[in-house]
Amino acid sequence: MTTRLADIAVQAGVSEATVSRVLNGKPGVAATTRQSVLAALDVLGYERPVRLRQRSEGLVGLITPELENPIFPALAQVIGQALTRQGYTPVLATQTPGGSTEDELTEMLVDRGVAGIIFVSGLHADTSADMQRYEQLRAQGVPYVLVDGFSPKVQAPFISPDDRAAMTLAVTHLVSLGHTRIGLALGPKRFVPVQRKIEGFVRTMQDLLGLAAATVEADLVQHSLYTLEGGQAAATALIDRDCTAVVCASDMMALGAIRAARQRGLEVPRGVSVVGFDDSPLIAFTDPPLTTVRKPVPAMGQAAVRTLLEEIGGTPAPHSEFVFMPELVVRGSTASAPGERGRSQGGETGLSAVRR
């Protein structure tokens, strides 16, 4: 114990007697000094005495669809850190194939007395799902916030990226490189983010290339799964339709699209350009580094926590959707269209574009 006191005293820059007074909860110690001693405990890896630990404000549940796509752990980390800073303990509940459903995870969290729940890419994004489950949760007095998806049937705050604007960024970039045959690879159509991406894609293809909406959606949009294999299958179909560029609804799908191009003997980006969506961790280090539309994860995660804590505090947000602007990050997976090598690669004027 004496050695421990000496270590803490040196780290905090105070006497051993002062350390002893702080640890025993004795008066007569300045607040700044007390904080220095507690910080020294943390730095040296000693547990704080129970009486000195910050009281938890309670548990907050976070339900995600899975953790294989690195964008979900990234979002969970932002949300978890923001909750911890506010004195809450985050509880991560993940759906896995053959595992617990969203309803089962919700029930488990409610049974444990969570102060609130944040749902990420849940059933609220599925237009075929019954939204009554969320009204039942509200009737139980559990505040919640819904991330990535929107339903007019649910009276709750929503946090979303601007999926339509994301497609405008991607298509405008590719058109500026001379591409006119651009495909879109994305998930099942029943999901709200998918529908919005299609709207943004079709509108931009109309505006910039003069293509008919029906033609774009019939010939240049390919639905699949949000996986590497799903991206590979969708991109294969689009490349077979003579697309020189493929926009993907996730970075995982984009990696599958690169694989599909290589299986066709095409080099990325010289033969086919590929754009992802999310800007997942490590995606800048793929081969080639992926051009992608960055999802504003830090802003969305912090907004979700802030909105939930307002709900918990008794000042609920109105039924509304907070929409965050994505950002185009240009890397090595996009280039001039075949036959357009001499054309300028400008064209992002007035759009949010970053070259990395």
C-alpha positions as CSV (number, residue, x, y, z in Angstrom):
1,M,0.0,0.0,0.0
2,T,2.9,2.4,0.9
3,T,4.5,1.7,-2.5
4,R,1.2,2.4,-4.2
5,L,0.7,5.7,-2.4
6,A,4.2,6.7,-3.3
7,D,3.6,5.9,-7.0
8,I,0.4,7.9,-7.0
9,A,1.9,10.8,-5.2
10,V,4.8,11.1,-7.7
11,Q,2.4,10.8,-10.7
12,A,0.0,13.5,-9.2
13,G,2.8,15.7,-7.9
14,V,1.4,15.8,-4.3
15,S,2.4,14.2,-1.0
16,E,1.5,10.7,0.1
17,A,-0.6,12.2,2.9
18,T,-2.7,14.1,0.3
19,V,-3.2,10.9,-1.7
20,S,-4.3,9.1,1.5
21,R,-6.8,11.9,2.3
22,V,-8.3,11.7,-1.2
23,L,-8.5,7.9,-1.2
24,N,-10.2,7.9,2.2
25,G,-12.7,10.7,1.2
26,K,-11.3,13.1,3.9
27,P,-12.0,16.8,3.6
28,G,-9.4,19.6,3.2
29,V,-8.2,18.8,-0.3
30,A,-8.7,21.2,-3.2
31,A,-10.9,20.0,-6.0
32,T,-8.1,20.4,-8.6
33,T,-5.8,18.4,-6.4
34,R,-8.4,15.7,-5.8
35,Q,-8.9,15.4,-9.6
36,S,-5.1,15.1,-10.1
37,V,-4.9,12.2,-7.7
38,L,-7.9,10.5,-9.3
39,A,-6.3,11.0,-12.8
40,A,-3.0,9.5,-11.5
41,L,-5.0,6.4,-10.3
42,D,-6.4,6.0,-13.8
43,V,-3.0,6.5,-15.5
44,L,-1.3,4.0,-13.3
45,G,-4.1,1.4,-13.8
46,Y,-5.3,1.4,-10.2
47,E,-9.1,1.0,-9.6
48,R,-10.7,3.9,-7.9
49,P,-12.3,3.1,-4.5
50,V,-16.0,2.4,-5.0
51,R,-17.1,5.7,-3.3
52,L,-15.0,7.7,-5.8
53,R,-16.2,6.1,-9.0
54,Q,-18.4,8.2,-11.2
55,R,-22.0,7.1,-10.8
56,S,-23.5,5.6,-13.9
57,E,-26.5,7.4,-15.3
58,G,-27.7,4.0,-16.6
59,L,-27.5,1.7,-19.5
60,V,-28.2,2.7,-23.1
61,G,-28.8,-0.1,-25.7
62,L,-27.3,0.1,-29.2
63,I,-28.8,-2.4,-31.7
64,T,-26.9,-3.0,-35.0
65,P,-27.6,-5.4,-37.8
66,E,-24.1,-7.0,-37.8
67,L,-20.4,-6.1,-37.3
68,E,-18.8,-7.6,-40.4
69,N,-19.2,-4.4,-42.3
70,P,-16.6,-2.1,-40.7
71,I,-18.9,0.9,-40.9
72,F,-21.1,-0.5,-38.0
73,P,-18.2,-0.9,-35.5
74,A,-17.1,2.6,-36.5
75,L,-20.5,4.0,-35.7
76,A,-20.8,1.9,-32.5
77,Q,-17.4,3.4,-31.3
78,V,-18.6,7.0,-31.9
79,I,-21.9,6.3,-30.1
80,G,-20.2,4.4,-27.3
81,Q,-17.6,7.1,-26.6
82,A,-20.3,9.8,-26.6
83,L,-22.5,7.9,-24.2
84,T,-19.5,7.2,-21.8
85,R,-18.6,10.8,-21.8
86,Q,-22.1,11.6,-20.5
87,G,-21.9,9.0,-17.8
88,Y,-23.9,6.3,-19.5
89,T,-22.9,2.7,-20.1
90,P,-23.4,1.5,-23.7
91,V,-24.7,-2.0,-24.3
92,L,-24.1,-3.3,-27.8
93,A,-26.6,-5.8,-29.1
94,T,-25.9,-7.3,-32.6
95,Q,-28.1,-9.3,-34.9
96,T,-26.4,-12.3,-36.6
97,P,-27.8,-14.8,-39.1
98,G,-29.7,-17.4,-37.1
99,G,-29.2,-15.4,-33.9
100,S,-31.4,-13.0,-32.0
101,T,-33.9,-10.8,-33.9
102,E,-34.2,-7.1,-33.4
103,D,-37.4,-7.6,-31.4
104,E,-35.7,-10.2,-29.1
105,L,-32.7,-7.9,-28.5
106,T,-35.1,-5.0,-27.8
107,E,-36.9,-7.1,-25.2
108,M,-33.7,-8.1,-23.6
109,L,-32.5,-4.5,-23.3
110,V,-35.9,-3.4,-21.9
111,D,-35.8,-6.2,-19.3
112,R,-32.4,-4.9,-18.1
113,G,-33.9,-1.5,-17.6
114,V,-32.1,0.5,-20.2
115,A,-32.6,4.3,-20.2
116,G,-33.0,4.3,-24.0
117,I,-32.1,2.5,-27.2
118,I,-30.4,3.6,-30.5
119,F,-31.4,1.5,-33.5
120,V,-29.0,1.4,-36.4
121,S,-30.2,0.2,-39.9
122,G,-33.0,-1.6,-38.2
123,L,-36.5,-2.7,-39.2
124,H,-37.5,1.0,-39.4
125,A,-35.5,1.1,-42.7
126,D,-37.6,-1.8,-44.1
127,T,-40.7,-0.6,-45.8
128,S,-42.2,-4.1,-45.6
129,A,-41.8,-4.3,-41.8
130,D,-44.6,-3.6,-39.2
131,M,-43.8,-0.3,-37.5
132,Q,-46.2,-1.0,-34.7
133,R,-43.3,-2.5,-32.7
134,Y,-41.8,1.0,-32.2
135,E,-45.1,2.5,-31.0
136,Q,-45.3,-0.4,-28.5
137,L,-41.8,0.4,-27.3
138,R,-42.8,4.1,-26.8
139,A,-45.9,2.9,-24.8
140,Q,-43.5,1.2,-22.5
141,G,-41.8,4.5,-21.8
142,V,-38.5,3.7,-23.4
143,P,-37.0,6.6,-25.4
144,Y,-35.3,5.7,-28.7
145,V,-33.6,7.2,-31.8
146,L,-33.5,5.6,-35.2
147,V,-30.4,5.8,-37.4
148,D,-30.3,5.1,-41.2
149,G,-33.9,4.8,-42.4
150,F,-37.1,6.7,-42.1
151,S,-40.8,5.9,-41.7
152,P,-43.6,8.4,-41.5
153,K,-45.5,5.9,-39.4
154,V,-43.0,6.2,-36.4
155,Q,-43.2,9.2,-34.2
156,A,-39.5,9.5,-33.3
157,P,-36.3,11.3,-34.2
158,F,-34.4,9.9,-37.2
159,I,-30.7,10.4,-38.1
160,S,-29.7,9.8,-41.7
161,P,-27.1,10.6,-44.3
162,D,-28.3,12.3,-47.5
163,D,-28.4,9.3,-49.7
164,R,-29.7,11.2,-52.7
165,A,-26.9,13.7,-52.5
166,A,-24.4,10.9,-52.1
167,M,-25.4,9.6,-55.6
168,T,-25.2,13.0,-57.0
169,L,-21.7,13.4,-55.8
170,A,-20.7,10.0,-57.2
171,V,-22.3,10.3,-60.6
172,T,-21.2,13.9,-61.1
173,H,-17.6,12.8,-60.5
174,L,-17.8,9.9,-63.0
175,V,-19.5,12.0,-65.7
176,S,-16.7,14.6,-65.3
177,L,-14.3,11.8,-66.2
178,G,-16.2,11.0,-69.4
179,H,-18.3,8.1,-68.2
180,T,-21.7,7.8,-69.8
181,R,-22.5,4.2,-69.0
182,I,-22.7,4.2,-65.2
183,G,-24.2,1.4,-63.2
184,L,-25.5,1.3,-59.6
185,A,-25.1,-1.7,-57.4
186,L,-27.1,-1.8,-54.2
187,G,-29.2,-3.8,-51.8
188,P,-32.9,-4.9,-51.8
189,K,-35.4,-2.3,-52.9
190,R,-37.6,-2.5,-49.9
191,F,-35.1,-0.5,-47.8
192,V,-35.5,3.3,-47.5
193,P,-31.8,4.1,-48.1
194,V,-31.8,2.0,-51.2
195,Q,-34.9,3.8,-52.6
196,R,-33.3,7.2,-51.9
197,K,-30.1,6.2,-53.6
198,I,-32.0,5.1,-56.6
199,E,-33.9,8.4,-56.7
200,G,-30.6,10.4,-56.5
201,F,-28.9,8.3,-59.1
202,V,-31.8,8.4,-61.6
203,R,-32.3,12.1,-61.2
204,T,-28.6,12.9,-61.7
205,M,-28.3,10.6,-64.7
206,Q,-31.3,12.4,-66.2
207,D,-29.9,15.9,-65.4
208,L,-26.3,15.2,-66.6
209,L,-26.8,12.7,-69.4
210,G,-30.4,13.2,-70.5
211,L,-31.3,9.6,-70.0
212,A,-34.9,8.5,-69.4
213,A,-35.7,7.5,-65.8
214,A,-37.3,4.2,-66.8
215,T,-34.2,3.3,-68.9
216,V,-31.8,4.1,-66.1
217,E,-33.7,2.1,-63.5
218,A,-34.3,-0.9,-65.9
219,D,-30.8,-1.1,-67.4
220,L,-28.3,0.5,-65.0
221,V,-29.6,-0.4,-61.5
222,Q,-28.8,-3.9,-60.1
223,H,-30.0,-5.1,-56.7
224,S,-28.0,-7.6,-54.6
225,L,-26.8,-8.1,-51.1
226,Y,-24.7,-5.7,-49.0
227,T,-21.7,-8.0,-49.0
228,L,-18.5,-8.5,-51.0
229,E,-20.2,-11.4,-52.9
230,G,-23.3,-9.3,-53.5
231,G,-21.2,-6.5,-54.9
232,Q,-19.4,-8.9,-57.1
233,A,-22.6,-10.4,-58.5
234,A,-24.2,-7.0,-59.1
235,A,-21.1,-5.5,-60.8
236,T,-20.7,-8.6,-63.0
237,A,-24.2,-8.0,-64.3
238,L,-23.5,-4.3,-64.9
239,I,-20.2,-4.8,-66.6
240,D,-21.9,-7.3,-68.9
241,R,-24.2,-4.4,-69.8
242,D,-21.2,-2.4,-70.9
243,C,-20.9,-0.2,-67.9
244,T,-17.5,1.6,-67.6
245,A,-18.2,2.7,-64.1
246,V,-20.0,1.2,-61.1
247,V,-21.3,3.1,-58.1
248,C,-21.8,0.8,-55.0
249,A,-24.0,1.4,-52.0
250,S,-21.3,0.2,-49.6
251,D,-17.6,-0.2,-49.5
252,M,-17.9,-3.9,-49.1
253,M,-19.9,-4.1,-52.3
254,A,-17.3,-1.9,-54.0
255,L,-14.5,-4.4,-53.1
256,G,-16.7,-7.1,-54.7
257,A,-17.1,-4.9,-57.8
258,I,-13.3,-4.6,-58.1
259,R,-13.1,-8.4,-57.9
260,A,-15.7,-8.7,-60.6
261,A,-13.8,-6.4,-62.9
262,R,-10.6,-8.4,-62.5
263,Q,-12.4,-11.6,-63.2
264,R,-13.5,-10.1,-66.5
265,G,-9.8,-9.2,-67.2
266,L,-10.4,-5.5,-66.6
267,E,-8.1,-3.3,-64.7
268,V,-9.5,-0.9,-62.0
269,P,-9.6,2.0,-62.8
270,R,-8.4,1.9,-66.4
271,G,-11.0,-0.6,-67.6
272,V,-13.7,0.0,-65.0
273,S,-14.1,2.8,-62.4
274,V,-15.6,1.9,-59.0
275,V,-17.0,4.2,-56.3
276,G,-18.0,3.0,-52.8
277,F,-20.1,4.4,-50.1
278,D,-19.3,4.7,-46.3
279,D,-15.5,5.4,-46.3
280,S,-15.0,2.5,-43.9
281,P,-11.8,2.3,-41.8
282,L,-8.9,1.0,-43.8
283,I,-10.7,1.5,-47.1
284,A,-8.1,4.0,-48.2
285,F,-5.5,1.2,-48.2
286,T,-7.1,-1.2,-50.6
287,D,-5.7,-2.0,-54.0
288,P,-6.4,0.4,-55.6
289,P,-7.3,2.9,-52.8
290,L,-11.1,3.3,-53.1
291,T,-12.9,6.4,-54.2
292,T,-15.9,6.6,-52.0
293,V,-18.6,8.8,-50.6
294,R,-17.9,9.3,-47.0
295,K,-20.8,8.7,-44.6
296,P,-20.7,11.4,-41.9
297,V,-20.3,8.8,-39.1
298,P,-18.9,11.1,-36.3
299,A,-21.6,13.7,-36.8
300,M,-24.4,11.1,-37.1
301,G,-23.3,9.2,-34.0
302,Q,-23.0,12.3,-31.8
303,A,-26.3,13.6,-33.0
304,A,-28.0,10.2,-32.2
305,V,-26.6,10.3,-28.6
306,R,-27.5,14.0,-28.1
307,T,-31.0,13.4,-29.4
308,L,-31.5,10.3,-27.2
309,L,-30.3,12.1,-24.1
310,E,-32.7,14.9,-24.7
311,E,-35.5,12.3,-25.0
312,I,-34.3,10.7,-21.7
313,G,-34.2,14.1,-20.1
314,G,-37.8,14.8,-20.9
315,T,-37.4,17.1,-23.8
316,P,-38.2,14.9,-26.8
317,A,-37.4,16.0,-30.3
318,P,-40.3,16.3,-32.7
319,H,-41.1,13.6,-35.3
320,S,-38.3,14.7,-37.6
321,E,-35.3,13.6,-39.6
322,F,-31.9,15.1,-39.1
323,V,-30.1,14.6,-42.5
324,F,-26.3,14.9,-42.7
325,M,-24.4,15.7,-45.9
326,P,-21.9,13.1,-47.2
327,E,-18.5,13.9,-48.8
328,L,-16.9,12.6,-52.0
329,V,-13.3,11.3,-51.3
330,V,-11.4,10.8,-54.6
331,R,-8.7,8.1,-54.5
332,G,-7.4,5.6,-57.0
333,S,-10.3,3.5,-58.1
334,T,-11.7,6.1,-60.6
335,A,-10.2,7.4,-63.8
336,S,-11.2,8.7,-67.2
337,A,-13.5,6.5,-69.1
338,P,-11.9,4.3,-71.7
339,G,-11.3,6.5,-74.8
340,E,-11.5,9.6,-72.7
341,R,-7.9,9.5,-71.3
342,G,-7.1,13.0,-72.4
343,R,-10.1,14.7,-70.9
344,S,-9.8,16.9,-67.9
345,Q,-10.5,15.3,-64.6
346,G,-12.2,18.3,-63.1
347,G,-15.9,18.8,-62.5
348,E,-16.5,18.7,-58.8
349,T,-17.0,22.5,-58.7
350,G,-19.6,23.4,-56.0
351,L,-19.7,19.8,-54.7
352,S,-18.1,18.4,-51.6
353,A,-15.0,16.6,-52.9
354,V,-11.7,15.7,-51.3
355,R,-8.7,14.2,-52.9
356,R,-6.8,11.7,-50.8
